[in-house]
């Protein structure tokens, strides 16, 4: 029996001792126990922060990250906590881990909104969001995450500071990216934020015109809904009337012509379809409508030939 117990004790020591040897432990008379410095925390937030920064300056990145994280865990309400958030964000940003850097900037903004470091965090977070938005997916992991991953960061930046000086431009940038993805609803709603939150500004005027363009681009090529074209034409007319001397006024007039041309063609194609289907009376009504609404369009001449002298 005694021999069996010895064997068991030997086995237990054999299993535990290697891990104990591998770790570095110190005996602390103050606590009367063994402590692994890796998990030890300084008595004050100031001492903990200074230790973390000393590791950082010495180039010991992993140790610096560990010590700053200790500070956030054990001294979350101290004046040094937002500084640790900033340091962690900078460490990860310099190492190329933009996602992790963004997270720590966000933690600073969310948990320490009154810190004097908020402005710095917002600026750097914005830089990261723009870098990610403008980057090209080069890895399989990036491709799997999809395009939404690239927009979420800038969306968060705008949400963090909805009335900031750069919000209008950020919204434009985001709207253009949505447009590239043919996410027309998101593009329009993003521009509508500029129109709503920054009225009577040049930015709002630009947003109004760009939103009209997107409204036109969003009409499916196969759509026969002429009401959508009519609505766009009306919005263009209102824009030109409200801003006759705007640098975009001539561009708006060109867009109006393009919309009219497209609407006239749609009307002619629909009339032709009715004609081929044997619905001659319905076709004639549409040909006449085309001539009345778009008399200067080349499609009006073709419609007149269909009707006859």
N, C-alpha and C positions, 0 to 999 in steps of 0.2 A: 504493500500500500504506500509506504514511504517512498519507495523507488518510483512509483507511478507519479506521485506528487512532484518529485524532483524533475522528472522528465517534462511534466507539464509546465513547471516554472521555467525550466531551461528553454522550452519552446516559446513561452511568452516573452522572455527576455530577448530571444533571438529575433522575434518579430518586431518588438518595440525599439530595441537599441539602435538599429541602423537609422531609423527616422530621427531618433533623438540625437545621434551623432552628426547626421547630416545638417540638422538645424543648429544654429548658434544660440546658445542660451546663457544667460547671466544670472547669478544669484544676487538678489537685492535685499540687503538686511532690513531696509525700510518696510518692505512688504512681507519679508520672510518667505519668499518663494522664488522659483525660477521664472525668468521673463525672457522671451525672445525679442530682441530689439526691433525685429522686423515689424512687430505688432505693437510696440510700445508707443505711447503718446506723451508728448511734452506736457508740462503742467499748465502752460498758458498758450493761448492762441498765437501770441507774438512769437514765442519760442518755436512753436510748431511751424509757423510761416517762415521764420528765418532758417530753420533747418531745411525745409522744402526748397527754398530759393538757393541755399548753399549747394544742395545736391544738383539743382538745375544749372547753376553757374559752373559747377565742376564737370558738367557734361554727363552726369549720371541720370539720364532721362527716366528710366523705370523707377529709380528710387525717388526722384522728384515727383513723379505722378503719384506714387504710393503715399508720400508724405502730405501732399496737398489734399489727396482724398481723405486722409485721416482727419485733417483740419475740418473739412466740410462735414464729416461724420460726427466729430466730437465737439466742434465749436461752430455750429451752423449759424448762430446768431451774433457771432463776433464781427468786429469791423474788418477782420482779415478774411472772412469768408468770401466776399465778392472778389477780393484780390486773388484768392486761390482759384476761383472760377476763371478769372481772366488769364492767370498763368497757365492753367490746364488747357484752356482754349488755344493759347499761343503755342504751347508745346505740340499739341496735336496738329495745329495748322502748319507749323514748320515741318512736321514729319509727313505732311501730305494727306493726313486723315481729316478731310474737310467736314465729313459728317459728324465726327466726334467733336471737332472744334466748334461747329455750329451748335451742338447740344449744350456745351458749356457756356457759350455766349448766351444761349436761350435761358439757361439756368440762372445766370446773373440777372438777366432782364426780368425773369418771372419772380424770383425769390428776393431780389434786392433792388426793387424799382426806384428807391430813393438814393442809391449809391451814385457817387460822382463819376463812376466808371460806366454808367449806362450809355452815354453818348459814344464812348469808344467802342463798346460792345455792339451798338447798333451799326456804326460805320463798318466795322470789320465783318459783322454778320452779313451786311448788304454786299460787301465785296465777294464773300464766299458764295452768296446766292447768285450773283451775276456770273461768277466764274463757272458755276455748275450749269446755269441756264445756257451759257454760250458754249459750253464744252460739247464735244461729240462723244457719243457712247463708243468706247473703244474696247471694252471688255464684255465678256459674256454676261457677267454679273450686272453690268450697267444696262445691257439690252433687256435682261429679264426684269429689271425693276421698272422699265417702261418710261415713257416721257413724263408721266405724272410726277415721278421722283424729281425731275429737273424743275418743275414749276412749284412744288410744295415749299421749297426754301424761300423763294421770293414772295410767295403768298404769306408766309409767316412773317417775313420782314415788314410787309405792308400792314399786317394785322398788329404788329408790335408798335408801330408808330403811324397810325392811320392819317394823321394830319401833318406829317413831317414835310420839310421843304422839298425833298426829293420824291415824294410819293407819286406826284403826277407823272414824272418821267419813268418811275418804276412801273407804274400801271401801263404806260405806253409799251414799255419793253415786254411786259408780261402779255399784253393783248396781242402784240405782234407775234409772239411765240405761239399763243393759242391759235392765231390765224394760220400759221404754218402747219399746224396739226389739224386744221379745218374744224376746230372746236369753236364754232361761231358764237354760240350762246355765252361761253365763258369770256370770249374776246369782247363782246358787247357789254356784258355786265361789268367788266373791269374798266372799260372806258366810261361807263355810266357813273362809276364812282368818282371819276375826275369831274364830270359834269355836275354831279350832285354836291360834292364836297368842296369844289373850288370854282364856284360860279363867278361869272363876270371876269374871268381871266382868259388870257390867250390860250392857256392850256385847255380850258374848257371848250373854246372855239374849235381848236384842232381836234379835240375828242369828239365833238359833235359831228364834224365832217367825216372823220375816220369811221365813226359808228355807222354813218349812212353808207359808206363804201362797203363795210362788212355786211350790212343788211342786204345790199345788192348781191354781193358774192355768195351769200348764204342761200340764195334762191337756186334750187336744183335745176340743172340744165333741162331736165325732162318735165319740169313743172309747167302747167298750163294755167296756173292761178295768176291771172292778170292783176288781181287786186294787190298783190305784193309789189308788182312793178309800179302800180299807181301810187301806192303808199311811199315808195322810195322817191318817185318823181316829186311828190308833194313835199317831202322832207328836204329835198334838194332846193326846191323853189323857196321854201321858208328860210333855208340857210343863206341863199343868195340875197334874198330880200333883207334879212337881218344884218348881213355882212357884205354889202356890195363892193367895198374896197379891200376886202380881206385878200391876202396873197393866194388863198385857195379858191377864190371866187371863179376864176377862169377854169381851174381844174374841175370845179363843181359843174360848170356849164358843159364841159366836155363829157363829164359823167352823165349828165342829164340827157345828152344826145345819145350816148351809148345805151342808156336804159330805154329810151324811146325806140331806138332801132331794134333792141331785143324784144320789147313788148310788141312792136308792129309785126315782127317776124313770127312771134308766137301766135298772134291773132291770125295771120295769114295761114300758118301751118294748120291751125285748128279749123279754119274755114275750108281749107283744101281737104282735110280729113272728112268733114261733113259732106262735102261735094262728092268725094269718091264713095262715100257710104250711101249715096242716094238721097241725102237730106239737103236738097238744093236750096230750099227756102231758108233753112238755118244758116247755110253757107253764105247766101246773099246778105243776110242780116249782119253777119260778121264782117264781110267785105265792106259793106257800107259804114259799119262802125269804125273800121280801120281807116277808111278815107277821111272820116270826120275827125277822129282823134289824132291821126298822124299824117296830115295832108302833105308834109314836106318829105316824108319817107319814100324811098324808092319802092317800098312794098305797097304804097298807096297806088302807084301807077300800075303795078301788077294786079292789084285788086280791081282797079277800074276796067282793065282789060277783061277780067273775069265777068264783071257785070255787063259789059258791053256798052255801046253808045246809048 
